[in-house]
Amino acid sequence: MSPLVVVLLLSAGLSESAGRILPLVAPRSGVSRSGAAGLLLTGAVVEGAVIALWPLTAGILAELMPSVPPSSGAALAWTPGRIAPLVLAAVIAFPLLGPFLHLLLLAGAGAGLATPLAAATGLGWWAAAGCVAVAGAGLAATVELVRRLVTNIMATGTREPLT
């Protein structure tokens, strides 16, 4: 992975993290700046890692298809051209600024991954696009589940006892 791709992954992760975390911590007066910055940086690394795993997960799913030979070695990787739409999508991920446009850009980035996946595995474009979509939805659901668990754990830890 080139340094430019790593920087783009981290910037996309930071923007996604800011769009998710800042609206939650902004109204709370008890959250310190260092605590919010720690959450933001942790979220950026997690979101960047999830984005980085998207092509790998799609490749693994494609290899599980019965029509793909087991040793196809379909290795997808992010390139600056493929990840640029995700950086733009992350920038507009802030709530109420355009969830439909955000979803449209994610679909465009997924379509950009489907073409090389189809070429590498011999799958049709639609089957490759399905693998990319399932991989993206699965990773997003996993991150959302972990995010909710962490939120619930943090919320139960901050409650004051009744006296």
Secondary structure, 3 states (H helix, E strand, C coil): CCHHHHHHHHHHHHHHHHHHHHHHHCCCCCCCHHHHHHHHHHHHHHHHHHHHHHHHHHHHHHHCCCCCCCCCCCCCCCCHHHHHHHHHHHHCCCCCCCHHHHHHHHHHHHHHHHHHHHHHHCCCHHHHHHHHHHHHHHHHHHHHHHHHHHHHHHHHHCCCCCC
